[in-house]
Amino acid sequence: MNARTRLSTLAPAPERQRPLALVTAPGGVPRGESGLVGREPELRALREFLDEGAARGAARVLCGLAGTGKSALLEATVQAAVASGMRVLRCAGSRDGDPPGLSGLRRLVWPVLAGTRRPSAGGRFDAVRRVLADGGSVPGGQSWLSFAVLGLLESAGGAGQPLLIAVDDWDALDAPSRNTLTFVARRAEGRPMAVLLAARPHRTPPSPLAGLPELPLGPLAPIRSAELLATRRPGLDAQAVRELLAAAGNPLALLELPARSEEPVPWMPASSDRLAAALASGVRLMPRATRSLLLVAALHPAGDLPLLLAAASRIAGAELSFTALEPAERAGLVVPDGTRLRFGHPATAGAVVHGTGRRCRRAAHAALAAVLPPGSVQALWHRSEAVEGCDPALAARLEAVHGHALERDEPPMAVRLLRRAADLYLAPADRGRCALRAAQLAHGLGLERTARTMARRALRERLNPLGTLCAKALAGTGDGHRPAADPSAWPVPTGAAEEEDALELVRITAAGVAGDDERAGALLAFLDGMPDRSADPRLLLAMATAAPVRRAATVLAGVAAVRCLADLPVRDLERLGEAALMAGDAQTALDLCRRAERNHRLHDRPDRLPRVLLRQGLAHLALGDRGQGGDAFRRCAELAEAYGHAPHAAAACLLEGLVGALRTGGAVRPGSAHELAAARRSVRSIDAVLAVGTACALVEAGEAAAAWPALSSLLADPRTRATALYALVPFVEAAEAANASGEALAALDGLEAEPGSRCPPVVAARLAVARAVLADDEDTQALPERAFPEVLSRSPALAAALRLARGRRLRRLRQVTDSRAALRQAAAGFALLGSAARAARITAELRASGERTGGGGPGMARAGAARDLLSPQELRIAELAGQGLSNRDIGERLGLSPRTIGAYLYRVFPRLGVTSRAQLAEALRDPHRA
């Protein structure tokens, strides 16, 4: 066989455009022929390595941590070599104790020694056979053995058949075998052999393999981790996917970690036999003091080293020092990080305690409870895990302290405390109350499996009528069996406990009654029966969901009435923001979402950012800011993929495509049925948003008349009206193009009458601007600026639409100079908002009126004078924008918010007579600079 033959069996499938892994239906994920996911670059490198080895000899070190897939890649390489006609010799090290001397070499060359074909080097063959097969002594020491094995291997691969030497776990071989195979690898060049050594990184330099070409094997990217789960573990629920993606891209952990429906008692991190063998194989051989320290570190990962040593000393019965850490550190299990201990990999914590008995874990929890501050959340938690049987007094303390966890913005710990309290109580009513509250909190966190489990558990206990309804609703969460809500049959809550269950019930069921006038009216009547809770974020969100237009004023007044936002839990900030967005106040929604984002970043919770960023993007989209909206959706999609939030990833992907179409006036990509189903779980109104956005994209493309039927229908439908109200300006533009101005005015009259005299100012301002765009007289066009100056100052899209309407009216009146000024301001406003297609059309109108909008024309300030028109801060911002930086990038450099940067540029554009960022560099060019 020709040694230079390309090894096509190792080549991955051709790359192609694919949907996000988290929202791809199982079975639809592309894979390479090897079956490996996310290792295409490594597969290509190994294919080239085999070609090189077959042609002129080569060696590679496949280096990676435990569980990263070294063995799978080595196996794929072996299969490719066999398929191409190469001869393969292989061996593997053993991590179970110390292997016998020369055992690795014996396994590697045994096919040669036991074969019927005697190599040409007969004398060397007999000598090596005596040493390896018969156990004879090595006549010339390590040097003789290395040369003898090299010659034997070289002769074994003769007759035009290249040789692949594949060694797995090289670092776990016996020392003579390691040394000999390293010698062979360094001398492979010039011989028809390829030597592939798979090994873990050497922890103390210099490495014995230093100088050999290395192929490093890092963790899988988040999107590839999600793809691996979709391919190899289809059917996992969303909560399980998020938990498994915490394995930080380790393929073995992704495939082996169990998706537990119940936590073990006493608690320990999840693991499996294979994971324990791969990540912590030597733990059982370590000193007892080290094992005790690793156990308490795994059970309390947030503890600092002195506290963990104190707890481990209680278990060991003797004072432990920092030397107890050294064996684990040498083995690479832990890495000291200041006063903290950090495991080498997130899954290592479970691996080091895998197989420990309940008695041992209880002792560790008790030791931790003894050294933590008395009465603290963590101390009570560990104390509860050390208890056998029931303990109502301790259960009551856990139930009481779960509120402290919520105040510290630690809802997952609150869920854990309530679950354990339900175990420890004796009375059925107490068990049911704690189980239901745990289910409610878990549902709010998106932990649907936990919510279902705890709700079904609560239904087995004694609950009040509203609690029973709430538990039944939660028991069907995520599996399509949630019963339809009938608010007319709900009892009136009496007392604080029932009101709490009532608020959770309306939070869970409000989406199910939206669009049904009868049930929505019953829900609103039920909410009106709780006047003392009128400012509760859950009540406001439910009201906005059921009647976003009719109750808009009530909702926005309730949102404005909330005080001390800094002390409000971040989940309530998110609810208030969502309620404000539904009720028509996108700017307030954006402010609340930004506050929630800062809170999550302050507490280092990136896994909770996708939901907030998605709402931010929707608020930007509603405000007409396509640039900021697209950026928010992009960041949301990246984080959602990384942390396993499939619904958020699906929604962000669809909305990012919508923003692109709105910016350029292009076609909107229709989502697949699977993508839309996933996206609806994140954004209930996603269909309405996409429908309204698709119609608006037609307006942006200059095909306004074609958008009229869709926009008029969306505004007339009660189910989509709240979303379509954000598109009133495109609606009237479409009506004008379709010669349907009278119908549009009648529709505006009806929309204005629906909320009655309590129409919120932000909605009234949009209605006034829409009327002004339709009108052809100065008084009507000036009315919005007189009546709603504050709203317009916070809504650049509405202000730009007004200027555009005024500019076109003045042009029709042949007031050319004033018309050009208004059109320039409109073009600048739309350009800053990312509406490139609209800005380009306005620029074309300016050119048609005789104005040159390129560099140096009469419409643009002269380069020398332009810099004198700006303040130092405005000049600096304009220069950075002219270099192509986004508002967010400029803000990060200058310590300002993107919104502030946009406000500066909004003033700069018309002052310089430019309509796009691309013209800024030309306008600001210094004529005195060489």
N, C-alpha and C positions, 0 to 999 in steps of 0.2 A: 504493500500500500504506500502511496505517496505520502511522505512525512509532512508535506506542506498542505495537505488537504484541509480546507476550512471545516471547523467542527460546528455544523449548523444546529446540532441537537441542543446545544447550550444557549443558543441565541434566544432572547426574550421575544415575545410578540411585538410587532411594530407598534410604536407609540401612536395614540390617536386621541382626539378630543373625547373626554369622558365626563360624565356628571360627577358631582360630589359623591365620595364613597359612602357617606352616611345616609344618603337619600337614594342610593341605587338599589333597586330591587334585588334580593338574593338571587344569585345565579347570573346576574347581569354584569358582574365585575370582571374586567379583562385580566387575564393572567398570562404569564409566559409559559412556554412549553414545559419548563421545569416544575411548574406548580408553585414556585416561590413568589411571594408578594413583596414588592417594595425593594427588591434586590437586583433590579435590572443593571445598574452600573457595575455592581460586583460580578454579575454573570458575564457581562461583556469583557471585563478585565480578565476573568479566569479563562474565557474562551481564547483571548489573545495570548494568555500565558501558555495554554496547551499548544497552540500553534508555534509559539516561540520555542518551547521545550522540545517539540517534535522535530523542529528544523535545526536548532543549534544548542539545545540545552538551556534550562532556566530553573530558577528556584523562586518560591514565593512563601512569605509568612502571612497566613490568614489570622489576623490578630483581633480579638474582641473579648469583651467580658462574657461571663457565663450567661447562657440563654439567648445570645444575640444571633444564633443561627449558623455558627461555624460548621457544625456537623452536617447541617442540611446543605450548605453550599459545597462542602467537601464531597458529599454524596452525589450531588448534581454533577460535579466535575468528574467524578469517577465514572458515572454513567455515560457522560459525553465521551470520555476517553475510550471506554469499551466500545461504544458505538462507532468510533472512528478507527478502531483496529489497534489501539495501543494496548500493551500489556500492563496490568495494574498489580502492584504489590502494596499492601496496606497493613497498618497496625494502629493501635490506639492505646493511650495511657490509661491508668486506673487511679481514681482518686480515693479508693477504699483502702487505706493503709499504704504501707511501703511495698512496691512491687519487687519481685525477685530480680537480681542482677541479670542483665542481658535478656530479660523476658520480652521486651519490646522488639529487639533485633530478631529474636527467635521467631516471633510471629510474622515479622516482615519477610524474612528470607526463607521461611519454611517451604513455600511452594517451589522455590528454586532447589532447595536441598532434597526435597522429597520427589522431585520430578524425574521422569524417565530420561529426559534429555540432559546430558551432562554438559555443562558449559565448557568453553574452550580452555579456560584457565583451570586445568584439572588439579594441579598441586594446591593451588589456593583454595579450590573447592573442598578438597579433602581436609585441609587445615581448618577452614571455617566450620566444616561439618563436625569435626572433633570438638571444637570449642562450643558451638551452639547446640548441636544435637546430642552429643555424648557427654557434655559437661566438662570437657577437658580444660586445662589451664591455658591462658593466653600466652603464647611463647614470647612475644615481643612487646607486651603491654598494650596500652590504649592506642599508641601510634600504629603498631602493626595491625591491630584489629580494624582501625579506620581505613587503612589502605587496602587491606584484604577485602573488606566488605564493599568498598568502592569498586574494586576490580571485578568482584563477583557480580555486582549489580550491572556494571557496564557490559559484561559478557552476556548477562541474562537477557538484555534487551537487544541483542544483535539481530542479524538477518533482516534488516530493514523494518523491524518492528520497534518503534519507540517505547519507552518505559515511563509509566507514571508511578511515582512513589508518594503515596498519600498517608499522612500521619495525623491522626486526630489526637487532641490533648497531648501535644508534644511535651508540655511542661509537667505532665503527670507520669512520664516514662521514668524508668530507672536511669541513674546517672550515666552508666556506660552507653546505653542505647541513645540517650540524648546527645552525648558528645559525638558518637559515631555518625548519627544522622545529620548533625550540624556540619560535621566535616564533609559529608557527602554533598549536602546542599551547597556549600561554598565552592565545590569543585564540579558542579553540574554543567557549567558552561563548557561547550565544546564536545559534549557527550550527548547521545540521543536519549536524554531522560529529562523529565520534569519532576521536580521535588516540591511538594506542597505540604507545608507544616502548619497545622492549626494549633494555636496556643493562646492562652490568656496573657494579658500584658504583664511584663516582668515588673515587680514592685520596687526593686532596688537596682538602680543603674550601677554598672553597665549591664545590659542584657546580653546573654550568650548569643543571641541571634542578631545582635547589632551589626549593621552593614548589609544584611540580606534585604532584598526588595520586600516591602511590606504592603499588604492590602488591609488597611484598617476597616473594621466592621463596627459601625456605630449603631445607635438605636434607630428604629424606624421613624420616619416622619409621622406626625399625627394623622395625616390623611391616609398614609399607608397602613398605619395601625388599624384605623377604622375599616380599611379595605380588607385587611387580613381577617378581622372579626366577621365581616359580612360574608367572606368566602368560606372560612373554616368553621365558624360558629353561627350559622344563620338562625334566626328566630329569637335572638336575645332581645329582651325588652330594653327600653331606652335607659332605664336606671342601671341595668347590668352593663350596658356598653360604656356608660360614663365611669362606672367603678373600674372596669377593666382597662380603660384608656389611661387610668392613673398609673398603670404599669410602666409608663415612660418609654414606650417603644420597644420593650423587650419581647421578642416574639414568643419565647417559651412561656413567659408570664401571661401574655395575652391568651395563649391557647390552654394553659393549665390552671390558672386561677379559677376557683369555683365561683359561680354566680349564686350567692347564698340568699335564700328567702327569709331565713331566720338567723339571728346572731347566736353564736354559741355562748353558753353560760358555764363557767366564767368566760369573759370575752377574750379573744385572741385574733390577731390578723389572719386573713385567709391565706392558705398555701396548699400545696399538694406534695405527694411523695417525690415526683420528678423535680419539682422546683426546689424542694429541700435538698435533694441529692446534688442538684446543679449549683445552687447558690450558697449552700451552707453545709457541704459534705463533711467538713472537718470539725464541726461544732462539738459533736459528742466526744471527741478526743481531747478537747480543751480542758483546762483546770475548772473545777467546780466554781471557783470565784468568778471566772470569766463567763461561764454559762449563766450564772445568776445575774451578772451585770447585763448581759445581752437580753435576758428575759425581761427584766424591768424596763430596759430601754425600748423594747418592742411594744410593751404594754402601755408605756407612757412616753411617746416620742417627743413631746414638748418639754420634757424635763431637762434641766441642766445637769452637768456631770456630777457635781457634789451631791445633789439630791439623789441621783441614780445610785451613786456609790453608797449613800446612807441606806437606801432601800435594799440594795444587794447585800450589805453588811448584816442586815436583820435576817435575811434568808440564810446566809452562810454561817451566822452565829459568831462572826469575828469581824474585826475592823478591816476593811479593804482599802487599799491604796490605789493610786493611778496605775500601778504595775499590773493590776488585774486586766487592764484594757489591752496590754501589749500583744498577747496572742491573737486577739480578734483584729487588731490593727495590722499585724503582720500578714494575716490571712486576707486582708482586704475587705473584711465584713463591715467595718465601720471606719469612718473618717472623722477625727476630731474637728469641730468647727467652732472655734472659740471655746466657750464653756458648754457647748452642746455636742451631742453625739449624733452624727448623721450616718445612716446606713448607706452602704455603697450603691444600693438600688432600692427603690420603694418596696419591691417584693421580698427583699432580704429579711425585713422584720418578721414577716410570716414564716419564712424558711427557717430562721434560727430557733423559733419556738415550736415548729411543727412536730407533732408527736408528744409534746409534753402533756402530762396528765392533768386532770381537773384539780387534783389536790395541790399540785405544784403551782398551777396558775392562781389558785385562790390564795396561796401563801404569798405570791408575788403581789397580787392586788392588795392584800392586807398590809404588806410592808410599805407599799406606795401610799396607802391611806394614812399610815402612821407618820410618815415624814412630810406629807403635804400640809399646808396651813389648815388647821381644824375648821370645819364648817364651810370650806371652799367647795365650789362646784366639783372640781376634780377629786378632792378628797372623798366627798360623799359618793361620787360615782365609783371609785375604786373600792370603797367600803361595801357598797351594794354588791359588787362583783365577788367579794370575798365571802358573802353570806350564803348559807345553805338554807333552803326552805323559805317560809314567809316571815316577814318582819314589818308589820303595819306601821310602827313608829318610824322606821327608816324610810318606808315608802312615802309617808307623809312629808318627810323632809325633802325627799327627791322631788315630789310634786311641787313643793313650795319653792325650791331652788331653781326649778326649770325657768321660772320667770327671770331670774338673774342671768341665766344663759341667753335669754332673748334680749335682755337689756344690753348685754355685751355683744349683741348681734352674732350669736352662735346658735342658730336654730337647729343645726344637725345634732349638737350636744343636747339641746332641749328635747328633741325627739328621742334620743337615747335614754335620757333620764326618765321620761314618761313611760317608755317601754318597760324599763326595769321596775318602775313603781307599780305598773300593772301586774308584774310577776309577784311582787312582794306583798301586795294587799291581800286581805282575806275576804272582805265584803264584796259581793258581786257589783254593787253600785260603784264602789271605789275603783274596782278593776275596769269596769266599763267606761267610767269617766276618763281615766288616764289613757286607756287604749284609744278612745275616740279623739281626745286632744292630740295624741301622737299622730293619728291618721290625718287630722286636719293640718297640722304643721307640715307633715311629710308631703301632702298634696300641694301645699303652697310652695314647697321647695322643688316640685317636679319629681319627687320620689314616688312614682305611681305604684310600684310593686310594694313598697313599704306601706303606702296609704291603703292599698287593697287588703294587705295582710292584717294590719291593725284594725281596719274597719270591720272586717269579718270577725275578728276576735272580739271587738266591742259588741257586735250583735249577739254574741253568745251570753252577754252579761245584761245587767239591768240598766236601761237608759230611759231618759224622759222622752216624751213623744217627738219633740223636735230633734233630739239627739238620735233617735231611731231613724228618722227621715234622713238626717245628715249622714249617718253611717251607711244606710242603704245606697245613697248617692255615691259615696266614696267607694263602696264595695264594688261598684261597676266601673270605676275609673280605668280608662285605657283599654278595656276589653270589649267595648261596644254594647254592653248590657246594662248601662245605667238607665234606671227607670225614668219616664217622663215626669217632670215636675208639675204639680198642680197646686199653685200657691193659694187658690181659693179654699182648699181643704186644710191648710196649715192652721194649727192652733195659735192663739195670741200668746207670745212669750210672757212669762211672769218671772221676775227675778233676774239677777245678773247672769246666772249660769245658763238659763234658757235663752236669754238675749244673745249670749255669746254663740250658742249653738245655732240660733236663728241667723246671725250674721254670717257664720260659716256656710250655712245652708244656702243663703241667697248668693254668696260668692261662688259657690260650686255650680248652682243651677241657673244662674241668670242668663248665661249664653244659650241655654236650651229653650228659654221662653222668648228670646228676641225674635221678632218677626211674626209672632203670634199675638195679635192685638188683645184677645181675651185673656190669655195667661199673663201677658205683659202687664195688662191693667191690674190683674189680681196681685201680681208681684209688687207693683207700685203701691197699691193699697196696703199691702202687708208692710212695706218699708215705711209708709207714712204712719203706721201704728207704733213706731219706735222713735218718737221725736227727740228723746234724750240722746240718741246715737246718730243724730243727723249729720255730724261731721266725721263719722267713722269712715276711713278710706274704703273698707269693704262695702259699706252701704252706698257710698257715692259711686263706686265702680259698678255695682249691680244696677243702680239707677241709670247710669250712663249707658250700660249695655242694653237695658230693656227699652229705654226711650231717650236716645241721644239727642234728638232735636226738641221734642216736647219738654223735656226736663233739663235742657241745657243750662238755663239760668240758675236753676236750683243747684245743679251739680257744680257749676263754676263758683257760685257763692259759697258752697260748702268747702270747696278747695281753697278759696281765698281766706276762709275763716280759720283754717288750721294754723296754729301758731307753733313756735319753737320747732321749726323744721329740723334744726340741728340735732334735736333730741329724738326725732322720730325714727323708728326702725326703718332700715333701707327698703324692706319689702313694702311698707306703707308708702314710702316715697314713690316707688314704682307704681303702686295702685293709683295714687293721686295723679301721677303723670298720665297714666293710661286713661283715667276718667276724663281729665282735661282735654286730651286729644280727641276722644269720642265726642265730647260736648262742643268742640269747635275751637278751642283755644290752644293752638299748636305751640305758641311761644311759651306759655306757662308749662305745657307738657315738656318742652325741651329743657327749660330751666330745672324742672324737677328731675328729669332723667340725668342731666349733667351732675346734679347734686348726688344722685344715687351712684353714678359712675365714680365720682371722687371718693365716696364712702367705700365702695368695693376695692378701689385701688389702695386706699389708705390701709385697709385691713388685709391686703394681699389676697384677694379672692378673685383671681382672673376667671375661674370657672363660672362665675355668676354674671360676668360681663355681657355675654351674647344677648341675653334678653334685654338688658338696658340699652345696648348699642342698637339693637333692632328698633326699639321704640324711638331712640334718638333719630335714626334714619327716617322713620315714618314722619316724625315731627318736621324734620328738614324738608322732606318731600311735600308735606302739606303747606309749608311756608314758601315753597317754590325754589328752595336752595338745592339745586341738583348736585352741585359740587360737594357740599358737606354731606348730603344724603348718600351719595355714592361711596364716599369715604367711610361713613358709618356702616353701611351694609357690607363693604369689603372686610373691614375689621371684624364685624360680627361673624361673617362666614369663616374667616380664619380661626377665630377662637372657638366657634361652635364645632368645627371639625376637630380641633385639638382636644376638646373636652367632651366630645360625644353627644352634643345636643342636636340630634338629627332634625327635629322640627325647625329649630332656629336656623340651621344650615340651609335647609330647603327654602325657607322664606327669604333669607338673605340673598341666596343665589338668584331667585326669581326677581326680587326687587332690585338687585344690582343691574340685572339685564333691563328692567323697566327704566331705571334712571339713565342708562346708556341711550335708550331709544328717545327719551325725553330731551336729552342734551343735543342729540344729533338729528332728531326728527326721523329716525329710522324705524324699522319694524320691531315690534315687541315679540320676543321669543315665547311661544306658548309652552307652558310647563306640561310635563307628562302627568298622567293620572296619579302616578306614585308620588311625584314631587308635590303636586297640589294637595294630596291627602296628608302628606307629612307637614306641609306648610300651614295647613288649616289648624293644626294642633298648636301652632305658635302664634299665628295671627288669624283670628277667626274671620276677619273681614278681608282676607287676602284676595278672594275672588272679586269683591267690589273694588279693591285698590287696583288690581290688575286691569279690570274693565274700564275704570275711570282713567287710569294712566294710559291705556291703549288708545282711548279716544283723544286724550290730550296730546299724545304723540302725533296724531294726524294733524291737529291744529299747529303744532310746532313745525311740522313738515310743510306747512302752507296749504294743506288740504282741509281747511276748516269746515267747509260745507259737508264733507263726508263724515265728519264727526258729529253733526247735529242730531241725527236719529238716536245714536247711542247715548249721548249726553242728556238729551231730553228724557229718554226712557229711564236712565239711571236716577235722575232727579225726581222723577215721578214715582219710583218704586220706594216704598217706606224702608225696605231692607237695605237699600244702598244709598239712601238720601244723605245720611250723615257724612259719608265719604265723598259723595258728589258735591256737597256744599263747599268743599275746598277747591272745586274747579269751576266756580261761577264765572270767572273771567274767560276761560276758554269756552264755556257754555255760550256766553253772549257773543263772543267772536264767531263761534260756529253759526249761531242764529243769524248774525248779520250777513255772513257769507252765503247762507242758505235762504236769504230773504224771508226770515221768520222772526223778525224783531218783535212783532206784535205778540206772537206766541211766547217769546222769551220774557217780555214784560209781564204778561199774565202769570207766567210761572214764578217770576220774582215776587209778584204780589201775593201769591199763595204761600210761598216760602216765608215771606215776612209775617204773614198772618198766623202761621202755625204755632210759633211760640208765644204769640199774643204780645201784650205790652211789655213782657219781660224778656224781650229778645236781647241776648248778650251783646255788648258793644263790639266784640270781635266779629260776630256773625253779621251784625248790622253794618259794620264797616265794609265787609265783603259784598253785601247786597248793594250798598251805596256805590261802591266802585264799579260793580257790574252795571248798574243803571247809568253811571257816568260814561262807561265805555260805549254803551248803546246810544247815548244822547249826542246831539250835535249842537248844543248850546253851552255857552261858557258857564252859566250859573250852575247847571247840573253837574258839570265836570269839576267845578271848584267846591261843590258841597262836601265831598268826603274830607278834603283837607281842612275845611272849617269845622266840621262836626266831629271828626275822629283824628285829630293830629297825633295823639299819643299812639293809637293803634297803627297808623301809617308809618310812624317813626320806627316801629318795631317790625314792620312788614315790608321789606324792600321790594318784594315781588308786586304787591299792590301799588306801591308808589311808582314803580317802573311802568306798570300797566296804565296808570293814570297819565303819566308823562307821554307815553306812546299815543294814547287817545287824543291828548291835547295837541301833540305835534302833528298828527294827521288832520285834525280839524283846522289848525292854523294853516297847514299847507293847502287845504281846500279853499281857505279864505285868501290864499296868495300872500300870506304874511311869512315870507320865505325865511327871513333871519330868525324870527322867534320860533318858527317851525323847526329849523335845523337845531337850535339850542335844545328844544324839548326832545327831539329825536336822538340827539347825541346823549343826553342824560338817560333816556330810556335804554339805548343800546349799551351804555356803560353799566347800568343797573342789571340788565339781563346777562351781560357778560360775566359780571361778578358772581351771579347766581349759578353760573355753569350752563346757561341756556344758549349754547353756541349757535344752534340753528336759527333761533329767533333773533339773536344779536346780528347774525350775518344778513338776515332779511332786512333788518332795520338799516344796516350799513348800506345795503343795496338801494334802499329808498333814498338815503342821503346822497349816494352817487347819482341817482336818477334826478335829484333836484339840483345837480350841478356842483355839489361839494366833493372835493377830493379828500378821502379819508385815509389815504396812505401817508407814509412819513413825509414830512415837509410841506404838506398841502395846507391850504388855508384853514382847514378844520382843525389842524393840530398846532399846538403852541410851538414856536421855534425852539430848537434844541438849546440854544444858549439861554433863552429867557425862561424855559420851562422849570429849571431848577430853582429859579428865584421865586416861582409861584408857590412853592411848598415850604412848609416848616421842616426843620431837621428830621423830626420823627416821620413825617409824611414822606420825605425824600428817601429816607432809609428803607421804609416799607415798600415804596414804589420800586426802588432799585432791586430789592429782593424778589418782588413779584415779577419784575422784568426778566430776572434770571430763570424764571420758571418754577419758583418755589410755591407750594400751596399755602393757603391761609394757615393751616395747622403747622406746617414747617416754619413759617415766618413767626408764628406765635411762640413756638418752642424756643426759637433763637432769642426773641425779645422779651419773653416772659409775659406775653399777652394772650388773651383768648382768641380763637379763630374768629369769633363774632366781632371783636374789637378790630382785628385786622381788616375784616370785610367792611366795617364802617369807615375806616381810614381810606380804603381804596374807593369806596363809593363816593367820597368827596374828591378824591384825586382824579378819577377818570374824566369827569366833565370839565374840571379845571384845566387839564392838559389837552382836552379835545380828542381823547382816544376812546375807543370802544372795545378794546381787548387787551389782554396782558401782552400779547405779541407786539403791540405797538408801543408799549411802555419803554422798552430798551431804546427804540429809535427816538422817542420823544425826549429821553433823558440823556442822550449821548452828549458828552462834553466836547464842544468844538475845539477847545484849546488842548485837548489830550491827543497825543501822537497816535 
